[in-house]
Amino acid sequence: MKGIIFRGLEELVVTSHDIAVWEKLLEKHAPADRVYVSAKNYPDEELFALAQEVAIVVDKPLPDVLRTFGEFLFTYLTHKHREILDQFDGFSSLIMSIDTVIHAEVAKLYHEPNLPEIRCERIDDSHILMFYCSKRKLCFCAEGLINGAAQYYQINVNIEHQKCMHQGAAECTLLLSFGEKKHG
């Protein structure tokens, strides 16, 4: 897992709690004096252990923590790489281009990023069917990233997780239903 993901988790923990909580998590689940560098690779197990411990600290199920992290991560990555988002004219354009544009840009920025496989099919102007496959099975984090994108574009999105790798499916299937936010 790339260090930038760990840095995003660190930022979330420090922002929502404090640096002492993050340092305790590191003491328990990372090698001594671990400092995450954005472009370097670190063991997936460290991220999973840290995320599980965050779930214990905040007393929430891990899927909920991963969704929250995904939402936060979208904003965190947007601040770091705004030029990538500037290529899209809206939520639908962004979602449909995850694999062909976003993952291609990430691969240019980070050596061996080990990205999930994501395919999208547009059903109509307000529905996209997304197929997610990764050995990491971070589909709940992907849901959070989708919610973060919806917030960025100021639209409502509903995610129906129709099939899930956590329940034995070969890949996750997510139906995204989206539209304008209701004002007032």
Disulfide bonds with the S-S distance in Angstrom:
none
